[in-house]
Amino acid sequence: MALKYINFITIPVTDQDRALAFYRDHLGFSVQVDAPYEPGWRWIFMTLPDSQARLQFGKTSDFRVSPDQPALTLVSEDVDADAARLKAAGVSILNGPGDAPWAPGVRWLQIRDSEGNMILIESMKGH
């Protein structure tokens, strides 16, 4: 196979402006595309520095994820520092930070984004 990388993943949002601000201001994403799509909705892609994978906002009515499962998993250089920063910014911390029972050397944290999606943040030794 000649597959190279994930182009984008869609997460459900109700308010695109609120979601854009959350991912930009709290998680460090940059807006790559913000263009008209259909009345009342935009085609928004966001990305992290040095990443080809993009995050796209889909209508909650079109895309659903379980509130008990991560809609997105991110890797952090220091999950504990990120947890402190996010908590200070008023982000909803669900669990952690803590040591992951599923992988030695992994620290983890679960948060909720502005749209109620669960986000898992992992910090791995050696990364």
VEXBA-395862 format. One line per field, with one value per residue: residue number from 1; residue in one letter; y, x, z of N, C-alpha, C in turn. Coordinates in nm, 3 decimals, decimal comma. Layout:
i <- [NUM;...] .
aa <- [A;...] .
n_c2 <- [Y;...] .
n_c1 <- [X;...] .
n_c3 <- [Z;...] .
ca_c2 <- [Y;...] .
ca_c1 <- [X;...] .
ca_c3 <- [Z;...] .
c_c2 <- [Y;...] .
c_c1 <- [X;...] .
c_c3 <- [Z;...] .
This chain:
i <- [1;2;3;4;5;6;7;8;9;10;11;12;13;14;15;16;17;18;19;20;21;22;23;24;25;26;27;28;29;30;31;32;33;34;35;36;37;38;39;40;41;42;43;44;45;46;47;48;49;50;51;52;53;54;55;56;57;58;59;60;61;62;63;64;65;66;67;68;69;70;71;72;73;74;75;76;77;78;79;80;81;82;83;84;85;86;87;88;89;90;91;92;93;94;95;96;97;98;99;100;101;102;103;104;105;106;107;108;109;110;111;112;113;114;115;116;117;118;119;120;121;122;123;124;125;126;127] .
aa <- [M;A;L;K;Y;I;N;F;I;T;I;P;V;T;D;Q;D;R;A;L;A;F;Y;R;D;H;L;G;F;S;V;Q;V;D;A;P;Y;E;P;G;W;R;W;I;F;M;T;L;P;D;S;Q;A;R;L;Q;F;G;K;T;S;D;F;R;V;S;P;D;Q;P;A;L;T;L;V;S;E;D;V;D;A;D;A;A;R;L;K;A;A;G;V;S;I;L;N;G;P;G;D;A;P;W;A;P;G;V;R;W;L;Q;I;R;D;S;E;G;N;M;I;L;I;E;S;M;K;G;H] .
n_c2 <- [-0,119;0,230;0,430;0,739;0,937;1,061;1,258;1,426;1,450;1,444;1,622;1,658;1,967;2,236;2,512;2,679;2,901;2,919;2,666;2,691;2,898;2,768;2,546;2,682;2,874;2,731;2,480;2,515;2,492;2,593;2,789;2,656;2,647;2,844;2,881;2,969;2,731;2,621;2,776;2,935;2,777;2,686;2,576;2,452;2,391;2,287;2,276;2,132;2,258;2,142;1,917;1,709;1,609;1,709;1,883;1,888;2,064;1,931;1,931;1,879;1,742;1,582;1,433;1,216;1,132;0,915;1,040;0,927;0,834;0,915;1,179;1,270;1,217;1,343;1,408;1,513;1,702;1,745;1,647;1,703;1,973;2,085;2,015;2,172;2,429;2,426;2,383;2,619;2,794;2,743;2,518;2,221;1,959;1,617;1,371;1,277;1,461;1,147;0,830;0,609;0,310;0,137;0,158;0,154;0,430;0,627;0,926;1,067;1,256;1,364;1,580;1,809;1,957;2,276;2,205;1,984;1,744;1,465;1,481;1,315;1,345;1,253;1,196;1,088;0,901;0,965;1,109] .
n_c1 <- [0,082;0,033;-0,033;-0,009;-0,062;-0,301;-0,552;-0,770;-0,973;-1,302;-1,484;-1,774;-1,949;-2,138;-2,126;-1,932;-1,756;-1,706;-1,586;-1,362;-1,222;-1,168;-1,001;-0,792;-0,705;-0,674;-0,562;-0,368;-0,399;-0,393;-0,571;-0,627;-0,794;-1,076;-1,366;-1,662;-1,930;-2,197;-2,521;-2,506;-2,299;-1,952;-1,656;-1,416;-1,084;-0,838;-0,504;-0,218;0,109;0,372;0,234;0,060;-0,193;-0,533;-0,793;-1,138;-1,444;-1,756;-2,113;-2,303;-2,539;-2,480;-2,251;-2,168;-2,033;-1,961;-2,022;-1,867;-1,637;-1,319;-1,321;-1,109;-0,760;-0,467;-0,113;0,116;0,402;0,436;0,215;0,135;0,205;0,046;-0,206;-0,219;-0,209;-0,441;-0,642;-0,617;-0,708;-0,972;-1,070;-1,260;-1,162;-1,167;-1,052;-0,743;-0,430;-0,257;-0,087;-0,091;-0,267;-0,265;-0,031;0,304;0,495;0,343;0,169;-0,150;-0,450;-0,784;-1,010;-1,285;-1,396;-1,508;-1,748;-1,842;-1,719;-1,513;-1,168;-0,866;-0,551;-0,223;0,097;0,403;0,685;1,001;0,910] .
n_c3 <- [0,000;-0,057;0,120;0,298;0,507;0,750;0,621;0,714;1,012;1,128;1,369;1,572;1,598;1,738;1,740;1,533;1,551;1,827;1,869;1,700;1,832;2,077;2,002;1,878;2,074;2,317;2,259;2,066;1,788;1,440;1,203;0,893;0,671;0,615;0,491;0,302;0,299;0,303;0,344;0,655;0,748;0,759;0,586;0,763;0,840;1,064;1,195;1,360;1,450;1,240;1,150;0,923;0,932;0,957;1,134;1,109;1,135;1,179;1,140;1,430;1,395;1,179;1,237;1,488;1,804;2,075;2,400;2,593;2,483;2,340;2,107;1,980;1,990;2,121;2,120;2,361;2,467;2,736;2,942;3,203;3,248;3,049;3,149;3,383;3,269;3,105;3,297;3,448;3,257;3,256;3,129;3,105;3,298;3,284;3,368;3,519;3,528;3,485;3,531;3,261;3,262;3,051;2,907;2,977;3,091;2,976;3,019;3,086;3,010;3,026;2,868;2,811;2,514;2,382;2,273;2,398;2,334;2,417;2,472;2,449;2,585;2,549;2,691;2,607;2,713;2,578;2,367] .
ca_c2 <- [0,000;0,355;0,532;0,822;1,001;1,095;1,391;1,498;1,383;1,535;1,614;1,733;2,094;2,312;2,651;2,676;3,008;2,879;2,555;2,745;2,970;2,670;2,469;2,776;2,942;2,640;2,362;2,553;2,468;2,708;2,777;2,634;2,686;2,892;2,924;2,939;2,597;2,627;2,880;2,915;2,681;2,708;2,466;2,491;2,292;2,335;2,185;2,159;2,281;2,025;1,804;1,711;1,574;1,826;1,869;1,956;2,074;1,888;1,960;1,777;1,662;1,491;1,353;1,190;1,047;0,886;1,132;0,851;0,793;1,031;1,220;1,306;1,189;1,427;1,378;1,631;1,686;1,747;1,647;1,766;2,119;2,119;2,004;2,291;2,544;2,415;2,403;2,762;2,863;2,709;2,402;2,112;1,842;1,502;1,273;1,295;1,373;1,028;0,727;0,525;0,168;0,062;0,170;0,207;0,552;0,722;1,009;1,099;1,356;1,376;1,710;1,833;2,078;2,372;2,145;1,866;1,626;1,424;1,483;1,246;1,397;1,160;1,238;0,963;0,910;0,951;1,198] .
ca_c1 <- [0,000;0,107;-0,096;0,094;-0,100;-0,442;-0,578;-0,842;-1,072;-1,413;-1,546;-1,899;-1,959;-2,261;-2,089;-1,799;-1,670;-1,665;-1,493;-1,239;-1,151;-1,119;-0,887;-0,682;-0,656;-0,640;-0,485;-0,258;-0,425;-0,400;-0,671;-0,568;-0,898;-1,203;-1,432;-1,805;-1,963;-2,340;-2,577;-2,493;-2,193;-1,826;-1,562;-1,303;-0,981;-0,735;-0,391;-0,114;0,240;0,449;0,145;-0,016;-0,332;-0,614;-0,917;-1,247;-1,564;-1,879;-2,236;-2,339;-2,648;-2,425;-2,143;-2,188;-1,940;-2,007;-1,963;-1,779;-1,521;-1,251;-1,346;-0,978;-0,648;-0,352;0,011;0,175;0,537;0,427;0,072;0,113;0,208;-0,074;-0,320;-0,219;-0,243;-0,580;-0,726;-0,612;-0,785;-1,112;-1,110;-1,315;-1,075;-1,250;-0,969;-0,599;-0,333;-0,218;-0,013;-0,182;-0,252;-0,257;0,099;0,407;0,562;0,250;0,085;-0,271;-0,544;-0,906;-1,077;-1,398;-1,380;-1,618;-1,869;-1,877;-1,644;-1,401;-1,037;-0,762;-0,417;-0,123;0,235;0,478;0,830;1,075;0,855] .
ca_c3 <- [0,000;-0,065;0,204;0,358;0,632;0,764;0,568;0,818;1,094;1,156;1,500;1,570;1,671;1,722;1,716;1,471;1,605;1,963;1,854;1,643;1,939;2,174;1,948;1,853;2,194;2,426;2,218;1,978;1,646;1,351;1,098;0,761;0,576;0,670;0,369;0,297;0,256;0,275;0,430;0,798;0,782;0,688;0,567;0,848;0,869;1,156;1,203;1,459;1,388;1,195;1,127;0,799;0,964;0,986;1,208;1,042;1,216;1,115;1,214;1,528;1,339;1,077;1,293;1,630;1,875;2,211;2,498;2,681;2,406;2,282;1,968;1,928;2,079;2,089;2,191;2,422;2,520;2,882;2,974;3,333;3,227;2,973;3,240;3,468;3,184;3,063;3,416;3,478;3,153;3,273;3,049;3,185;3,313;3,321;3,439;3,508;3,462;3,557;3,457;3,184;3,292;2,926;2,842;3,067;3,048;2,916;3,105;3,011;3,059;2,946;2,881;2,721;2,435;2,394;2,217;2,476;2,291;2,501;2,408;2,525;2,561;2,600;2,692;2,606;2,735;2,453;2,264] .
c_c2 <- [0,124;0,466;0,608;0,883;1,025;1,238;1,475;1,405;1,488;1,512;1,700;1,859;2,156;2,455;2,654;2,783;2,973;2,766;2,604;2,815;2,872;2,600;2,560;2,825;2,847;2,524;2,392;2,521;2,600;2,682;2,763;2,678;2,732;2,956;2,892;2,798;2,589;2,732;2,845;2,821;2,709;2,579;2,508;2,371;2,359;2,231;2,227;2,185;2,148;1,900;1,819;1,679;1,700;1,787;1,950;1,956;2,034;1,921;1,845;1,687;1,560;1,395;1,337;1,102;1,026;0,986;1,062;0,801;0,916;1,055;1,246;1,269;1,267;1,381;1,509;1,602;1,679;1,760;1,714;1,918;2,163;2,113;2,128;2,414;2,543;2,439;2,551;2,843;2,829;2,594;2,290;1,990;1,726;1,404;1,308;1,434;1,255;0,935;0,636;0,378;0,082;0,068;0,229;0,331;0,656;0,795;1,049;1,197;1,352;1,511;1,708;1,960;2,167;2,314;2,018;1,738;1,595;1,423;1,413;1,306;1,302;1,222;1,113;0,987;0,887;1,036;1,340] .
c_c1 <- [0,086;0,042;0,012;0,058;-0,250;-0,460;-0,654;-0,935;-1,178;-1,463;-1,672;-1,894;-2,095;-2,229;-1,946;-1,706;-1,618;-1,563;-1,359;-1,158;-1,093;-0,993;-0,768;-0,621;-0,611;-0,549;-0,378;-0,276;-0,422;-0,507;-0,599;-0,666;-1,020;-1,276;-1,581;-1,829;-2,109;-2,399;-2,567;-2,383;-2,069;-1,746;-1,438;-1,212;-0,879;-0,625;-0,298;0,018;0,308;0,363;0,073;-0,164;-0,409;-0,740;-1,022;-1,368;-1,685;-1,999;-2,267;-2,450;-2,599;-2,320;-2,164;-2,075;-1,996;-1,943;-1,865;-1,653;-1,452;-1,290;-1,213;-0,874;-0,528;-0,232;0,073;0,318;0,535;0,281;0,043;0,113;0,085;-0,198;-0,331;-0,262;-0,391;-0,676;-0,732;-0,694;-0,934;-1,162;-1,154;-1,222;-1,163;-1,174;-0,822;-0,557;-0,296;-0,137;-0,113;-0,162;-0,235;-0,120;0,201;0,473;0,472;0,174;-0,036;-0,359;-0,666;-0,970;-1,203;-1,368;-1,503;-1,751;-1,912;-1,806;-1,534;-1,274;-0,939;-0,629;-0,319;0,016;0,320;0,626;0,900;1,019;0,883] .
c_c3 <- [0,000;0,017;0,279;0,493;0,634;0,715;0,670;0,893;1,126;1,298;1,498;1,654;1,644;1,681;1,662;1,526;1,743;1,957;1,800;1,752;2,041;2,122;1,919;1,984;2,305;2,385;2,114;1,831;1,570;1,246;0,964;0,652;0,655;0,554;0,374;0,244;0,212;0,367;0,579;0,842;0,698;0,680;0,643;0,869;0,960;1,163;1,316;1,388;1,354;1,174;0,994;0,824;1,004;1,062;1,135;1,134;1,133;1,201;1,309;1,475;1,236;1,131;1,442;1,684;2,015;2,308;2,593;2,611;2,348;2,136;1,899;2,033;2,031;2,170;2,236;2,467;2,672;2,924;3,107;3,322;3,149;3,061;3,329;3,390;3,145;3,181;3,452;3,379;3,160;3,189;3,142;3,183;3,361;3,408;3,418;3,550;3,551;3,469;3,387;3,217;3,167;2,859;2,939;3,007;2,987;3,027;3,022;3,086;2,968;2,975;2,794;2,643;2,452;2,348;2,289;2,434;2,391;2,417;2,501;2,486;2,626;2,591;2,706;2,632;2,603;2,341;2,298] .
